[in-house]
Protein backbone atom coordinates (compact mmCIF):
# COMPACT_ATOMS: atom_id res chain seq x y z
CA UNK A 1 0.00 0.00 0.00
CA UNK A 2 1.30 3.42 -0.93
CA UNK A 3 2.32 5.53 2.03
CA UNK A 4 -0.30 8.27 2.34
CA UNK A 5 -1.06 10.67 5.17
CA UNK A 6 -2.86 13.92 5.90
CA UNK A 7 -5.48 14.88 3.33
CA UNK A 8 -4.70 11.73 1.30
CA UNK A 9 -5.15 9.22 4.13
CA UNK A 10 -7.86 6.60 4.21
CA UNK A 11 -8.84 3.37 2.47
CA UNK A 12 -12.02 4.67 0.77
CA UNK A 13 -11.56 7.12 -2.13
CA UNK A 14 -15.21 8.15 -2.01
CA UNK A 15 -14.84 9.15 1.63
CA UNK A 16 -11.74 11.20 0.75
CA UNK A 17 -13.70 12.88 -2.06
CA UNK A 18 -16.57 13.71 0.31
CA UNK A 19 -14.12 15.18 2.85
CA UNK A 20 -12.46 17.32 0.20
CA UNK A 21 -15.81 18.52 -1.12
CA UNK A 22 -16.90 19.35 2.42
CA UNK A 23 -13.80 21.49 2.93
CA UNK A 24 -14.41 23.20 -0.41
CA UNK A 25 -18.00 24.01 0.55
CA UNK A 26 -16.62 26.06 3.45
CA UNK A 27 -14.35 28.25 1.33
CA UNK A 28 -15.44 28.27 -2.33
CA UNK A 29 -17.74 31.24 -3.00
CA UNK A 30 -19.66 29.67 -5.89
CA UNK A 31 -20.63 26.10 -6.80
CA UNK A 32 -17.97 24.10 -4.96
CA UNK A 33 -19.64 21.00 -6.43
CA UNK A 34 -19.05 22.08 -10.05
CA UNK A 35 -17.39 19.49 -12.26
CA UNK A 36 -16.08 19.70 -15.81
CA UNK A 37 -17.72 16.68 -17.42
CA UNK A 38 -16.12 15.18 -20.54
CA UNK A 39 -17.85 12.92 -23.06
CA UNK A 40 -17.17 11.98 -26.69
CA UNK A 41 -19.44 12.14 -29.72
CA UNK A 42 -19.88 9.28 -32.23
CA UNK A 43 -16.80 10.47 -34.16
CA UNK A 44 -14.65 10.43 -31.03
CA UNK A 45 -14.57 14.22 -30.79
CA UNK A 46 -14.54 15.23 -27.10
CA UNK A 47 -17.03 17.56 -25.45
CA UNK A 48 -16.65 19.14 -22.02
CA UNK A 49 -19.02 21.30 -19.97
CA UNK A 50 -19.66 22.29 -16.37
CA UNK A 51 -22.37 20.47 -14.43
CA UNK A 52 -23.14 20.24 -10.73
CA UNK A 53 -22.27 17.10 -8.81
CA UNK A 54 -25.19 16.36 -6.52
CA UNK A 55 -24.07 13.32 -4.55
CA UNK A 56 -21.01 11.23 -3.79
CA UNK A 57 -22.40 7.77 -3.10
CA UNK A 58 -20.51 4.83 -1.60
CA UNK A 59 -19.57 3.69 -5.14
CA UNK A 60 -20.28 6.55 -7.52
CA UNK A 61 -20.72 10.22 -8.39
CA UNK A 62 -24.20 11.49 -9.33
CA UNK A 63 -25.35 14.43 -11.45
CA UNK A 64 -28.62 15.27 -13.22
CA UNK A 65 -29.44 16.48 -16.72
CA UNK A 66 -31.69 16.16 -19.75
CA UNK A 67 -31.25 12.68 -21.24
CA UNK A 68 -31.88 14.12 -24.72
CA UNK A 69 -29.14 16.78 -24.44
CA UNK A 70 -25.85 16.41 -26.27
CA UNK A 71 -24.22 15.00 -23.15
CA UNK A 72 -27.13 12.60 -22.60
CA UNK A 73 -26.92 11.28 -26.15
CA UNK A 74 -23.16 10.87 -25.91
CA UNK A 75 -23.43 9.07 -22.57
CA UNK A 76 -26.07 6.74 -23.99
CA UNK A 77 -23.91 5.89 -26.99
CA UNK A 78 -20.59 5.48 -25.20
CA UNK A 79 -21.39 4.65 -21.58
CA UNK A 80 -18.18 6.28 -20.33
CA UNK A 81 -17.23 9.70 -19.03
CA UNK A 82 -14.60 11.65 -17.14
CA UNK A 83 -14.66 14.73 -14.98
CA UNK A 84 -12.44 17.01 -12.96
CA UNK A 85 -13.29 19.03 -9.85
CA UNK A 86 -10.90 21.88 -9.17
CA UNK A 87 -10.88 24.11 -6.10
CA UNK A 88 -8.66 27.13 -6.60
CA UNK A 89 -8.93 28.23 -2.98
CA UNK A 90 -7.78 24.82 -1.70
CA UNK A 91 -5.34 24.23 -4.55
CA UNK A 92 -6.69 20.73 -5.01
CA UNK A 93 -8.43 18.73 -7.68
CA UNK A 94 -10.02 15.34 -8.20
CA UNK A 95 -10.05 13.58 -11.56
CA UNK A 96 -12.45 10.71 -12.25
CA UNK A 97 -12.92 8.32 -15.18
CA UNK A 98 -15.40 5.49 -15.39
CA UNK A 99 -18.61 3.89 -16.55
CA UNK A 100 -21.94 5.68 -16.61
CA UNK A 101 -25.42 4.44 -15.75
CA UNK A 102 -28.74 6.11 -15.11
CA UNK A 103 -29.75 6.30 -11.47
CA UNK A 104 -32.95 4.62 -10.35
CA UNK A 105 -36.17 6.43 -11.29
CA UNK A 106 -37.17 6.87 -7.64
CA UNK A 107 -33.86 8.60 -6.95
CA UNK A 108 -34.36 10.95 -9.90
CA UNK A 109 -37.93 11.63 -8.76
CA UNK A 110 -36.74 12.49 -5.26
CA UNK A 111 -34.07 14.90 -6.44
CA UNK A 112 -36.40 16.53 -8.99
CA UNK A 113 -38.98 17.12 -6.25
CA UNK A 114 -36.34 18.82 -4.09
CA UNK A 115 -35.62 21.49 -6.74
CA UNK A 116 -37.28 24.89 -6.86
CA UNK A 117 -40.53 25.11 -8.80
CA UNK A 118 -38.86 27.35 -11.38
CA UNK A 119 -36.14 24.78 -11.98
CA UNK A 120 -38.66 21.97 -12.26
CA UNK A 121 -40.68 23.92 -14.83
CA UNK A 122 -37.48 24.84 -16.64
CA UNK A 123 -36.72 21.16 -17.13
CA UNK A 124 -40.03 20.86 -19.00
CA UNK A 125 -39.51 24.05 -20.99
CA UNK A 126 -35.93 23.63 -22.20
CA UNK A 127 -35.11 21.43 -25.18
CA UNK A 128 -31.53 21.29 -23.99
CA UNK A 129 -28.71 21.57 -26.55
CA UNK A 130 -31.11 22.21 -29.44
CA UNK A 131 -31.29 25.52 -31.35
CA UNK A 132 -33.29 28.38 -29.78
CA UNK A 133 -34.47 31.42 -31.74
CA UNK A 134 -34.71 33.95 -28.88
CA UNK A 135 -34.82 34.11 -25.10
CA UNK A 136 -38.44 35.26 -25.45
CA UNK A 137 -39.21 31.94 -27.12
CA UNK A 138 -37.73 30.12 -24.13
CA UNK A 139 -39.78 32.17 -21.69
CA UNK A 140 -42.89 31.40 -23.73
CA UNK A 141 -42.10 27.68 -23.28
CA UNK A 142 -41.77 28.26 -19.52
CA UNK A 143 -45.21 29.90 -19.52
CA UNK A 144 -46.68 26.94 -21.42
CA UNK A 145 -45.09 24.48 -19.00
CA UNK A 146 -46.44 26.44 -16.04
CA UNK A 147 -49.96 26.42 -17.49
CA UNK A 148 -49.79 22.72 -18.31
CA UNK A 149 -48.04 21.30 -15.25
CA UNK A 150 -49.05 23.71 -12.48
CA UNK A 151 -47.30 24.09 -9.16
CA UNK A 152 -46.39 20.43 -8.61
CA UNK A 153 -44.99 19.13 -11.89
CA UNK A 154 -43.86 15.53 -12.19
CA UNK A 155 -40.38 14.79 -13.45
CA UNK A 156 -40.11 14.83 -17.25
CA UNK A 157 -39.42 11.33 -18.58
CA UNK A 158 -36.39 12.68 -20.45
CA UNK A 159 -34.73 14.21 -17.36
CA UNK A 160 -32.90 12.47 -14.54
CA UNK A 161 -29.69 11.36 -12.94
CA UNK A 162 -26.52 9.66 -14.06
CA UNK A 163 -24.06 7.80 -11.88
CA UNK A 164 -20.38 7.64 -12.81
CA UNK A 165 -18.88 4.46 -11.36
CA UNK A 166 -15.15 5.06 -11.55
CA UNK A 167 -12.34 2.82 -12.64
CA UNK A 168 -9.90 5.63 -11.86
CA UNK A 169 -9.81 8.44 -9.31
CA UNK A 170 -6.87 10.80 -8.92
CA UNK A 171 -6.36 13.16 -6.00
CA UNK A 172 -4.04 16.13 -6.63
CA UNK A 173 -2.79 18.81 -4.25
CA UNK A 174 -0.56 21.76 -5.05
CA UNK A 175 3.02 21.54 -3.87
CA UNK A 176 5.83 24.06 -3.53
CA UNK A 177 7.92 24.68 -6.66
CA UNK A 178 5.36 22.76 -8.77
CA UNK A 179 6.24 19.54 -6.93
CA UNK A 180 2.62 18.50 -6.49
CA UNK A 181 1.28 15.47 -4.67
CA UNK A 182 -0.73 13.03 -6.81
CA UNK A 183 -2.27 9.69 -5.88
CA UNK A 184 -4.14 7.58 -8.42
CA UNK A 185 -6.64 4.92 -7.40
CA UNK A 186 -7.30 2.53 -10.29
CA UNK A 187 -8.96 -0.80 -11.04
CA UNK A 188 -9.50 -2.73 -14.27
CA UNK A 189 -13.21 -3.31 -13.63
CA UNK A 190 -15.65 -1.92 -11.09
CA UNK A 191 -15.67 -5.33 -9.37
CA UNK A 192 -11.92 -5.22 -8.71
CA UNK A 193 -10.12 -3.89 -5.67
CA UNK A 194 -8.34 -0.56 -5.91
CA UNK A 195 -4.66 -0.23 -6.69
CA UNK A 196 -3.06 3.00 -5.42
CA UNK A 197 0.00 4.68 -6.90
CA UNK A 198 1.81 7.91 -6.17
CA UNK A 199 2.46 9.77 -9.43
CA UNK A 200 5.12 12.25 -10.41
CA UNK A 201 3.83 15.83 -10.52
C-alpha positions as CSV (number, residue, x, y, z in Angstrom):
1,X,0.0,0.0,0.0
2,X,1.3,3.4,-0.9
3,X,2.3,5.5,2.0
4,X,-0.3,8.3,2.3
5,X,-1.1,10.7,5.2
6,X,-2.9,13.9,5.9
7,X,-5.5,14.9,3.3
8,X,-4.7,11.7,1.3
9,X,-5.1,9.2,4.1
10,X,-7.9,6.6,4.2
11,X,-8.8,3.4,2.5
12,X,-12.0,4.7,0.8
13,X,-11.6,7.1,-2.1
14,X,-15.2,8.2,-2.0
15,X,-14.8,9.2,1.6
16,X,-11.7,11.2,0.7
17,X,-13.7,12.9,-2.1
18,X,-16.6,13.7,0.3
19,X,-14.1,15.2,2.8
20,X,-12.5,17.3,0.2
21,X,-15.8,18.5,-1.1
22,X,-16.9,19.4,2.4
23,X,-13.8,21.5,2.9
24,X,-14.4,23.2,-0.4
25,X,-18.0,24.0,0.6
26,X,-16.6,26.1,3.5
27,X,-14.4,28.3,1.3
28,X,-15.4,28.3,-2.3
29,X,-17.7,31.2,-3.0
30,X,-19.7,29.7,-5.9
31,X,-20.6,26.1,-6.8
32,X,-18.0,24.1,-5.0
33,X,-19.6,21.0,-6.4
34,X,-19.1,22.1,-10.0
35,X,-17.4,19.5,-12.3
36,X,-16.1,19.7,-15.8
37,X,-17.7,16.7,-17.4
38,X,-16.1,15.2,-20.5
39,X,-17.8,12.9,-23.1
40,X,-17.2,12.0,-26.7
41,X,-19.4,12.1,-29.7
42,X,-19.9,9.3,-32.2
43,X,-16.8,10.5,-34.2
44,X,-14.7,10.4,-31.0
45,X,-14.6,14.2,-30.8
46,X,-14.5,15.2,-27.1
47,X,-17.0,17.6,-25.5
48,X,-16.6,19.1,-22.0
49,X,-19.0,21.3,-20.0
50,X,-19.7,22.3,-16.4
51,X,-22.4,20.5,-14.4
52,X,-23.1,20.2,-10.7
53,X,-22.3,17.1,-8.8
54,X,-25.2,16.4,-6.5
55,X,-24.1,13.3,-4.6
56,X,-21.0,11.2,-3.8
57,X,-22.4,7.8,-3.1
58,X,-20.5,4.8,-1.6
59,X,-19.6,3.7,-5.1
60,X,-20.3,6.5,-7.5
61,X,-20.7,10.2,-8.4
62,X,-24.2,11.5,-9.3
63,X,-25.4,14.4,-11.4
64,X,-28.6,15.3,-13.2
65,X,-29.4,16.5,-16.7
66,X,-31.7,16.2,-19.7
67,X,-31.2,12.7,-21.2
68,X,-31.9,14.1,-24.7
69,X,-29.1,16.8,-24.4
70,X,-25.8,16.4,-26.3
71,X,-24.2,15.0,-23.1
72,X,-27.1,12.6,-22.6
73,X,-26.9,11.3,-26.1
74,X,-23.2,10.9,-25.9
75,X,-23.4,9.1,-22.6
76,X,-26.1,6.7,-24.0
77,X,-23.9,5.9,-27.0
78,X,-20.6,5.5,-25.2
79,X,-21.4,4.7,-21.6
80,X,-18.2,6.3,-20.3
81,X,-17.2,9.7,-19.0
82,X,-14.6,11.6,-17.1
83,X,-14.7,14.7,-15.0
84,X,-12.4,17.0,-13.0
85,X,-13.3,19.0,-9.8
86,X,-10.9,21.9,-9.2
87,X,-10.9,24.1,-6.1
88,X,-8.7,27.1,-6.6
89,X,-8.9,28.2,-3.0
90,X,-7.8,24.8,-1.7
91,X,-5.3,24.2,-4.6
92,X,-6.7,20.7,-5.0
93,X,-8.4,18.7,-7.7
94,X,-10.0,15.3,-8.2
95,X,-10.0,13.6,-11.6
96,X,-12.5,10.7,-12.3
97,X,-12.9,8.3,-15.2
98,X,-15.4,5.5,-15.4
99,X,-18.6,3.9,-16.6
100,X,-21.9,5.7,-16.6
101,X,-25.4,4.4,-15.8
102,X,-28.7,6.1,-15.1
103,X,-29.7,6.3,-11.5
104,X,-32.9,4.6,-10.4
105,X,-36.2,6.4,-11.3
106,X,-37.2,6.9,-7.6
107,X,-33.9,8.6,-7.0
108,X,-34.4,11.0,-9.9
109,X,-37.9,11.6,-8.8
110,X,-36.7,12.5,-5.3
111,X,-34.1,14.9,-6.4
112,X,-36.4,16.5,-9.0
113,X,-39.0,17.1,-6.3
114,X,-36.3,18.8,-4.1
115,X,-35.6,21.5,-6.7
116,X,-37.3,24.9,-6.9
117,X,-40.5,25.1,-8.8
118,X,-38.9,27.4,-11.4
119,X,-36.1,24.8,-12.0
120,X,-38.7,22.0,-12.3
121,X,-40.7,23.9,-14.8
122,X,-37.5,24.8,-16.6
123,X,-36.7,21.2,-17.1
124,X,-40.0,20.9,-19.0
125,X,-39.5,24.1,-21.0
126,X,-35.9,23.6,-22.2
127,X,-35.1,21.4,-25.2
128,X,-31.5,21.3,-24.0
129,X,-28.7,21.6,-26.5
130,X,-31.1,22.2,-29.4
131,X,-31.3,25.5,-31.4
132,X,-33.3,28.4,-29.8
133,X,-34.5,31.4,-31.7
134,X,-34.7,33.9,-28.9
135,X,-34.8,34.1,-25.1
136,X,-38.4,35.3,-25.4
137,X,-39.2,31.9,-27.1
138,X,-37.7,30.1,-24.1
139,X,-39.8,32.2,-21.7
140,X,-42.9,31.4,-23.7
141,X,-42.1,27.7,-23.3
142,X,-41.8,28.3,-19.5
143,X,-45.2,29.9,-19.5
144,X,-46.7,26.9,-21.4
145,X,-45.1,24.5,-19.0
146,X,-46.4,26.4,-16.0
147,X,-50.0,26.4,-17.5
148,X,-49.8,22.7,-18.3
149,X,-48.0,21.3,-15.2
150,X,-49.0,23.7,-12.5
151,X,-47.3,24.1,-9.2
152,X,-46.4,20.4,-8.6
153,X,-45.0,19.1,-11.9
154,X,-43.9,15.5,-12.2
155,X,-40.4,14.8,-13.4
156,X,-40.1,14.8,-17.2
157,X,-39.4,11.3,-18.6
158,X,-36.4,12.7,-20.5
159,X,-34.7,14.2,-17.4
160,X,-32.9,12.5,-14.5
161,X,-29.7,11.4,-12.9
162,X,-26.5,9.7,-14.1
163,X,-24.1,7.8,-11.9
164,X,-20.4,7.6,-12.8
165,X,-18.9,4.5,-11.4
166,X,-15.2,5.1,-11.6
167,X,-12.3,2.8,-12.6
168,X,-9.9,5.6,-11.9
169,X,-9.8,8.4,-9.3
170,X,-6.9,10.8,-8.9
171,X,-6.4,13.2,-6.0
172,X,-4.0,16.1,-6.6
173,X,-2.8,18.8,-4.2
174,X,-0.6,21.8,-5.1
175,X,3.0,21.5,-3.9
176,X,5.8,24.1,-3.5
177,X,7.9,24.7,-6.7
178,X,5.4,22.8,-8.8
179,X,6.2,19.5,-6.9
180,X,2.6,18.5,-6.5
181,X,1.3,15.5,-4.7
182,X,-0.7,13.0,-6.8
183,X,-2.3,9.7,-5.9
184,X,-4.1,7.6,-8.4
185,X,-6.6,4.9,-7.4
186,X,-7.3,2.5,-10.3
187,X,-9.0,-0.8,-11.0
188,X,-9.5,-2.7,-14.3
189,X,-13.2,-3.3,-13.6
190,X,-15.7,-1.9,-11.1
191,X,-15.7,-5.3,-9.4
192,X,-11.9,-5.2,-8.7
193,X,-10.1,-3.9,-5.7
194,X,-8.3,-0.6,-5.9
195,X,-4.7,-0.2,-6.7
196,X,-3.1,3.0,-5.4
197,X,0.0,4.7,-6.9
198,X,1.8,7.9,-6.2
199,X,2.5,9.8,-9.4
200,X,5.1,12.3,-10.4
201,X,3.8,15.8,-10.5
